[in-house]
Amino acid sequence: MTLNRHIDHTLLSPVAREAEIRRLCEEAKHYHFKSVCVNGVYTAFAAAMLKDTDVSVCTVIGFPLGQGASEAKASEAALAVRDGAAEVDMVMNIAKLKDKEDGYVLNDIRAVREAIGPETVLKVIIETALLTDGEKIRACKLAVDAGADYVKTSTGFNGGGATASDVRLMADTVGDRAKVKASGGIRNRRAAEEMIRAGADRIGASASVTIVSE
């Protein structure tokens, strides 16, 4: 199984420094990963480093809690696109989902979708470790109804990570309306291949080089 083009090579540490982002981008170019996934402050830097390559820039939005105002998320996403992001991974407002404020959740995602336009890939992080199966299904349906291209398992910052059973549930829920990104705790090739077999189209990992080198 060829994994390179399924991988978002990720570095989202709060202490990630420019030299580490530079290395991330160099590795992504060397291994032809699908994208690098970075915090917003490094979007323009990564975009400059990856210009004229086959590697996209992905920026996280409302990360890692998803609790910012919708207007703030939309503005953050628009700035990311301005700086060169071709993809954005936004965090769903999980508290509003749990309170069954589905209209809020829907409009929160739509605000970002409208801010980035139809050409930018939108992935919505539903934080599976914090949800029941019923909530995961609702979250996936709301994300797709709001225009998401992907539903994503986890930030990796709020406990737990991707599991094959969650990926399978998410893939079954979205069907052919969206794709699934598995992220959180995927550290080796066996785990990555398991996620792909379960229905993931994309893998978010910081251990990407290890995964493809095994």
Contacts in CASP RR format, 6 or more apart in sequence:
PFRMAT RR
TARGET T0000
AUTHOR 0000-0000-0000
METHOD contacts of the structure
MODEL  1
MTLNRHIDHTLLSPVAREAEIRRLCEEAKHYHFKSVCVNGVYTAFAAAML
KDTDVSVCTVIGFPLGQGASEAKASEAALAVRDGAAEVDMVMNIAKLKDK
EDGYVLNDIRAVREAIGPETVLKVIIETALLTDGEKIRACKLAVDAGADY
VKTSTGFNGGGATASDVRLMADTVGDRAKVKASGGIRNRRAAEEMIRAGA
DRIGASASVTIVSE
1 193 0 8 1.000
1 196 0 8 1.000
3 189 0 8 1.000
3 192 0 8 1.000
3 193 0 8 1.000
3 196 0 8 1.000
3 203 0 8 1.000
3 211 0 8 1.000
3 212 0 8 1.000
4 31 0 8 1.000
4 32 0 8 1.000
4 33 0 8 1.000
4 34 0 8 1.000
4 212 0 8 1.000
5 32 0 8 1.000
5 33 0 8 1.000
5 34 0 8 1.000
6 34 0 8 1.000
6 192 0 8 1.000
6 196 0 8 1.000
6 200 0 8 1.000
6 201 0 8 1.000
6 202 0 8 1.000
6 203 0 8 1.000
7 31 0 8 1.000
7 33 0 8 1.000
7 34 0 8 1.000
7 192 0 8 1.000
7 202 0 8 1.000
7 203 0 8 1.000
7 204 0 8 1.000
7 205 0 8 1.000
7 208 0 8 1.000
7 211 0 8 1.000
7 212 0 8 1.000
8 33 0 8 1.000
8 34 0 8 1.000
8 35 0 8 1.000
8 36 0 8 1.000
8 37 0 8 1.000
8 58 0 8 1.000
8 87 0 8 1.000
8 181 0 8 1.000
8 183 0 8 1.000
8 202 0 8 1.000
8 203 0 8 1.000
8 204 0 8 1.000
8 205 0 8 1.000
9 24 0 8 1.000
9 27 0 8 1.000
9 28 0 8 1.000
9 31 0 8 1.000
9 33 0 8 1.000
9 35 0 8 1.000
9 36 0 8 1.000
9 37 0 8 1.000
9 204 0 8 1.000
9 205 0 8 1.000
9 206 0 8 1.000
9 208 0 8 1.000
10 36 0 8 1.000
10 37 0 8 1.000
10 38 0 8 1.000
10 183 0 8 1.000
10 204 0 8 1.000
10 205 0 8 1.000
10 206 0 8 1.000
10 208 0 8 1.000
11 20 0 8 1.000
11 21 0 8 1.000
11 24 0 8 1.000
11 36 0 8 1.000
11 37 0 8 1.000
11 38 0 8 1.000
11 206 0 8 1.000
12 37 0 8 1.000
12 38 0 8 1.000
12 39 0 8 1.000
12 60 0 8 1.000
12 63 0 8 1.000
12 64 0 8 1.000
12 155 0 8 1.000
12 157 0 8 1.000
13 20 0 8 1.000
16 38 0 8 1.000
16 39 0 8 1.000
16 42 0 8 1.000
18 42 0 8 1.000
18 45 0 8 1.000
21 36 0 8 1.000
21 38 0 8 1.000
21 42 0 8 1.000
21 45 0 8 1.000
21 46 0 8 1.000
22 45 0 8 1.000
22 49 0 8 1.000
24 36 0 8 1.000
24 38 0 8 1.000
24 46 0 8 1.000
25 36 0 8 1.000
25 46 0 8 1.000
25 49 0 8 1.000
25 50 0 8 1.000
25 55 0 8 1.000
26 49 0 8 1.000
27 33 0 8 1.000
27 208 0 8 1.000
27 209 0 8 1.000
28 35 0 8 1.000
28 36 0 8 1.000
28 50 0 8 1.000
28 53 0 8 1.000
28 55 0 8 1.000
28 208 0 8 1.000
29 50 0 8 1.000
29 53 0 8 1.000
29 55 0 8 1.000
31 208 0 8 1.000
31 209 0 8 1.000
31 212 0 8 1.000
32 54 0 8 1.000
32 55 0 8 1.000
33 55 0 8 1.000
33 208 0 8 1.000
34 55 0 8 1.000
34 56 0 8 1.000
34 202 0 8 1.000
35 55 0 8 1.000
35 56 0 8 1.000
35 57 0 8 1.000
35 58 0 8 1.000
35 86 0 8 1.000
35 87 0 8 1.000
36 46 0 8 1.000
36 50 0 8 1.000
36 55 0 8 1.000
36 56 0 8 1.000
36 57 0 8 1.000
36 58 0 8 1.000
37 58 0 8 1.000
37 59 0 8 1.000
37 60 0 8 1.000
37 89 0 8 1.000
37 204 0 8 1.000
38 46 0 8 1.000
38 57 0 8 1.000
38 58 0 8 1.000
38 59 0 8 1.000
38 60 0 8 1.000
39 59 0 8 1.000
39 60 0 8 1.000
39 63 0 8 1.000
40 59 0 8 1.000
40 60 0 8 1.000
40 76 0 8 1.000
40 79 0 8 1.000
40 80 0 8 1.000
40 83 0 8 1.000
40 85 0 8 1.000
43 57 0 8 1.000
43 59 0 8 1.000
43 79 0 8 1.000
43 80 0 8 1.000
43 83 0 8 1.000
43 84 0 8 1.000
43 85 0 8 1.000
44 83 0 8 1.000
44 84 0 8 1.000
46 57 0 8 1.000
47 57 0 8 1.000
47 83 0 8 1.000
47 84 0 8 1.000
47 85 0 8 1.000
50 56 0 8 1.000
50 57 0 8 1.000
56 86 0 8 1.000
56 87 0 8 1.000
56 121 0 8 1.000
57 84 0 8 1.000
57 85 0 8 1.000
57 86 0 8 1.000
57 87 0 8 1.000
58 85 0 8 1.000
58 86 0 8 1.000
58 87 0 8 1.000
58 88 0 8 1.000
58 89 0 8 1.000
58 121 0 8 1.000
58 123 0 8 1.000
59 77 0 8 1.000
59 80 0 8 1.000
59 83 0 8 1.000
59 85 0 8 1.000
59 87 0 8 1.000
59 88 0 8 1.000
59 89 0 8 1.000
60 88 0 8 1.000
60 89 0 8 1.000
60 90 0 8 1.000
60 91 0 8 1.000
60 155 0 8 1.000
61 73 0 8 1.000
61 76 0 8 1.000
61 77 0 8 1.000
61 80 0 8 1.000
61 88 0 8 1.000
61 89 0 8 1.000
61 90 0 8 1.000
61 91 0 8 1.000
61 112 0 8 1.000
62 68 0 8 1.000
62 72 0 8 1.000
62 73 0 8 1.000
62 76 0 8 1.000
62 90 0 8 1.000
62 91 0 8 1.000
63 89 0 8 1.000
63 91 0 8 1.000
63 125 0 8 1.000
63 155 0 8 1.000
63 157 0 8 1.000
64 91 0 8 1.000
64 155 0 8 1.000
64 156 0 8 1.000
64 157 0 8 1.000
64 158 0 8 1.000
65 91 0 8 1.000
65 158 0 8 1.000
66 73 0 8 1.000
66 90 0 8 1.000
66 91 0 8 1.000
66 92 0 8 1.000
66 93 0 8 1.000
66 94 0 8 1.000
67 93 0 8 1.000
67 95 0 8 1.000
68 93 0 8 1.000
70 107 0 8 1.000
70 108 0 8 1.000
70 111 0 8 1.000
70 112 0 8 1.000
71 111 0 8 1.000
73 90 0 8 1.000
73 108 0 8 1.000
73 111 0 8 1.000
73 112 0 8 1.000
74 111 0 8 1.000
74 112 0 8 1.000
74 114 0 8 1.000
74 115 0 8 1.000
75 115 0 8 1.000
77 88 0 8 1.000
77 90 0 8 1.000
77 112 0 8 1.000
77 115 0 8 1.000
77 116 0 8 1.000
78 115 0 8 1.000
78 116 0 8 1.000
80 88 0 8 1.000
80 116 0 8 1.000
81 88 0 8 1.000
81 115 0 8 1.000
81 116 0 8 1.000
81 117 0 8 1.000
81 120 0 8 1.000
85 120 0 8 1.000
86 120 0 8 1.000
86 121 0 8 1.000
87 120 0 8 1.000
87 121 0 8 1.000
87 122 0 8 1.000
87 123 0 8 1.000
88 112 0 8 1.000
88 116 0 8 1.000
88 120 0 8 1.000
88 121 0 8 1.000
88 122 0 8 1.000
88 123 0 8 1.000
89 123 0 8 1.000
89 124 0 8 1.000
89 125 0 8 1.000
89 152 0 8 1.000
89 181 0 8 1.000
90 109 0 8 1.000
90 112 0 8 1.000
90 122 0 8 1.000
90 123 0 8 1.000
90 124 0 8 1.000
90 125 0 8 1.000
91 124 0 8 1.000
91 125 0 8 1.000
91 127 0 8 1.000
91 155 0 8 1.000
92 105 0 8 1.000
92 108 0 8 1.000
92 109 0 8 1.000
92 124 0 8 1.000
92 125 0 8 1.000
92 126 0 8 1.000
92 127 0 8 1.000
92 139 0 8 1.000
92 142 0 8 1.000
92 143 0 8 1.000
93 104 0 8 1.000
93 105 0 8 1.000
93 108 0 8 1.000
94 126 0 8 1.000
94 127 0 8 1.000
94 130 0 8 1.000
94 131 0 8 1.000
96 104 0 8 1.000
96 105 0 8 1.000
96 108 0 8 1.000
97 105 0 8 1.000
97 126 0 8 1.000
97 131 0 8 1.000
97 135 0 8 1.000
97 138 0 8 1.000
97 139 0 8 1.000
97 142 0 8 1.000
98 131 0 8 1.000
98 135 0 8 1.000
102 138 0 8 1.000
102 142 0 8 1.000
103 142 0 8 1.000
105 139 0 8 1.000
105 142 0 8 1.000
105 146 0 8 1.000
106 142 0 8 1.000
106 145 0 8 1.000
106 146 0 8 1.000
107 146 0 8 1.000
108 146 0 8 1.000
109 122 0 8 1.000
109 124 0 8 1.000
109 142 0 8 1.000
109 143 0 8 1.000
109 146 0 8 1.000
109 147 0 8 1.000
109 148 0 8 1.000
110 146 0 8 1.000
110 147 0 8 1.000
112 122 0 8 1.000
113 122 0 8 1.000
113 146 0 8 1.000
113 147 0 8 1.000
113 148 0 8 1.000
116 122 0 8 1.000
121 149 0 8 1.000
121 150 0 8 1.000
122 147 0 8 1.000
122 148 0 8 1.000
122 149 0 8 1.000
122 150 0 8 1.000
123 148 0 8 1.000
123 149 0 8 1.000
123 150 0 8 1.000
123 151 0 8 1.000
123 152 0 8 1.000
123 181 0 8 1.000
123 202 0 8 1.000
124 139 0 8 1.000
124 143 0 8 1.000
124 146 0 8 1.000
124 148 0 8 1.000
124 150 0 8 1.000
124 151 0 8 1.000
124 152 0 8 1.000
125 152 0 8 1.000
125 153 0 8 1.000
125 154 0 8 1.000
125 155 0 8 1.000
125 183 0 8 1.000
126 136 0 8 1.000
126 139 0 8 1.000
126 140 0 8 1.000
126 143 0 8 1.000
126 151 0 8 1.000
126 152 0 8 1.000
126 153 0 8 1.000
126 170 0 8 1.000
127 153 0 8 1.000
127 154 0 8 1.000
127 155 0 8 1.000
127 158 0 8 1.000
128 136 0 8 1.000
128 153 0 8 1.000
128 154 0 8 1.000
128 161 0 8 1.000
128 162 0 8 1.000
128 163 0 8 1.000
128 166 0 8 1.000
128 170 0 8 1.000
129 154 0 8 1.000
129 158 0 8 1.000
129 159 0 8 1.000
129 160 0 8 1.000
129 161 0 8 1.000
130 158 0 8 1.000
130 159 0 8 1.000
131 139 0 8 1.000
133 169 0 8 1.000
136 166 0 8 1.000
136 169 0 8 1.000
136 170 0 8 1.000
136 173 0 8 1.000
137 169 0 8 1.000
137 173 0 8 1.000
139 151 0 8 1.000
140 151 0 8 1.000
140 170 0 8 1.000
140 173 0 8 1.000
140 174 0 8 1.000
140 178 0 8 1.000
141 173 0 8 1.000
141 174 0 8 1.000
143 151 0 8 1.000
143 174 0 8 1.000
143 178 0 8 1.000
144 151 0 8 1.000
144 174 0 8 1.000
144 177 0 8 1.000
144 178 0 8 1.000
148 178 0 8 1.000
149 178 0 8 1.000
149 179 0 8 1.000
150 178 0 8 1.000
150 179 0 8 1.000
150 180 0 8 1.000
150 181 0 8 1.000
150 201 0 8 1.000
150 202 0 8 1.000
151 170 0 8 1.000
151 173 0 8 1.000
151 174 0 8 1.000
151 178 0 8 1.000
151 179 0 8 1.000
151 180 0 8 1.000
151 181 0 8 1.000
152 180 0 8 1.000
152 181 0 8 1.000
152 182 0 8 1.000
152 183 0 8 1.000
152 202 0 8 1.000
153 161 0 8 1.000
153 162 0 8 1.000
153 163 0 8 1.000
153 166 0 8 1.000
153 167 0 8 1.000
153 170 0 8 1.000
153 180 0 8 1.000
153 181 0 8 1.000
153 182 0 8 1.000
153 183 0 8 1.000
153 184 0 8 1.000
154 160 0 8 1.000
154 161 0 8 1.000
154 162 0 8 1.000
154 183 0 8 1.000
154 184 0 8 1.000
155 183 0 8 1.000
155 184 0 8 1.000
156 183 0 8 1.000
156 184 0 8 1.000
156 185 0 8 1.000
160 184 0 8 1.000
160 185 0 8 1.000
161 183 0 8 1.000
161 184 0 8 1.000
161 185 0 8 1.000
162 182 0 8 1.000
162 183 0 8 1.000
162 184 0 8 1.000
162 185 0 8 1.000
162 186 0 8 1.000
162 195 0 8 1.000
162 200 0 8 1.000
164 194 0 8 1.000
164 195 0 8 1.000
164 197 0 8 1.000
164 198 0 8 1.000
165 198 0 8 1.000
167 180 0 8 1.000
167 182 0 8 1.000
167 195 0 8 1.000
167 198 0 8 1.000
167 199 0 8 1.000
167 200 0 8 1.000
168 198 0 8 1.000
168 199 0 8 1.000
170 180 0 8 1.000
171 180 0 8 1.000
171 198 0 8 1.000
171 199 0 8 1.000
171 200 0 8 1.000
174 180 0 8 1.000
179 201 0 8 1.000
179 202 0 8 1.000
180 199 0 8 1.000
180 200 0 8 1.000
180 201 0 8 1.000
180 202 0 8 1.000
181 200 0 8 1.000
181 201 0 8 1.000
181 202 0 8 1.000
181 203 0 8 1.000
181 204 0 8 1.000
182 195 0 8 1.000
182 198 0 8 1.000
182 200 0 8 1.000
182 202 0 8 1.000
182 203 0 8 1.000
182 204 0 8 1.000
183 203 0 8 1.000
183 204 0 8 1.000
183 205 0 8 1.000
184 204 0 8 1.000
184 205 0 8 1.000
185 191 0 8 1.000
185 205 0 8 1.000
186 192 0 8 1.000
186 195 0 8 1.000
186 203 0 8 1.000
186 204 0 8 1.000
186 205 0 8 1.000
186 207 0 8 1.000
186 211 0 8 1.000
187 205 0 8 1.000
187 207 0 8 1.000
187 210 0 8 1.000
187 211 0 8 1.000
188 207 0 8 1.000
188 210 0 8 1.000
188 211 0 8 1.000
188 214 0 8 1.000
189 210 0 8 1.000
189 211 0 8 1.000
189 212 0 8 1.000
189 214 0 8 1.000
192 203 0 8 1.000
192 205 0 8 1.000
192 211 0 8 1.000
195 203 0 8 1.000
196 203 0 8 1.000
203 211 0 8 1.000
205 211 0 8 1.000
END
